[in-house]
Amino acid sequence: MDCLKIKDKIFTSRLITGTGKFSNYSLIKPMLENSESEMITLALRRVDFTGNTENILDYIPKTTILLPNTSGARNAQEAIKIARIARAAGCGDFIKIEIINDMKYLMPDNEETIKATEVLAKEGFIVMPYINPDLIVAKKLQLAGASAIMPLGAPIGSNRGLLTKHMIEILVENIDLPIIVDAGIGKPSHACEAMEMGVSAVLVDTAIATSEDPVAMGKAFKEAVCAGRRAYLAKLPKENKKAQASSPLTGFLRD
Ligand SMILES: CC(=O)[C@@H](O)[C@H](O)COP(=O)(O)O
């Protein structure tokens, strides 16, 4: 079976979803069922450990793997602290490192991300760093113990698709870790295109959560991810600059 492997964990779904933008948490469970997504990311700062307000964890089925993220961290030290709190709070060993200082485009700080990865991988976390795609950074993250690389397709929440397509292709060809496109995917066709390129999975939040029907959109993304993966495995034909006739240009008109 064609499964996604991150460290020693096996996933049948290649669609990771998000919790960040749901207007109503009660849509999360049916969205997960319809999309068949097995992993969901959540910002630790949105988890209410006091019991005073709504707790997002109550809306996520226990069978879904949590991917806590370090959203809100501005440097490695803050990300490390958030990751440790997430694990101590029972959110598991997965951690998506997200370190952002740039509030206009929400670009990740690649250097600080490498520092945090080194520390957290040594502590046994399954580290999935979110980066602006760069081959050298990805190589350093691999050496630092990352379990996957999560390059952005476009700025978070922009829905602009694979603006970084060619940089992601370089990662797919050269990095021996799952490459998971995270951020900017705005429609199922973007997800399908990413999968056709050979990425291992995609993470989609805004496009699902802010659609008019997040449950139906979850299914549309599931189907797009499956179609893209199938096409990748079937090996897409080469592009040509010139026309290639579909049937031979011989026959009754010329004979
Ligand atoms: C890095 C990050 O925060 C992403 O997980 C984001 O939430 C998903 O990006 P989109 O909202 O653009 O799908």
The ligand as a Gaussian input file, in Angstrom:
#p B3LYP/6-31G(d) Opt

LIG

0 1
 C        2.304000      27.585000       8.637000
 C        0.909000      27.632000       8.913000
 O        0.459000      28.316000       9.778000
 C        0.066000      26.778000       8.105000
 O       -0.188000      25.591000       8.771000
 C       -1.186000      27.411000       7.740000
 O       -2.097000      27.420000       8.771000
 C       -1.742000      26.706000       6.585000
 O       -1.694000      27.552000       5.556000
 P       -3.037000      27.924000       4.804000
 O       -3.943000      28.496000       5.849000
 O       -2.593000      28.913000       3.777000
 O       -3.571000      26.636000       4.242000

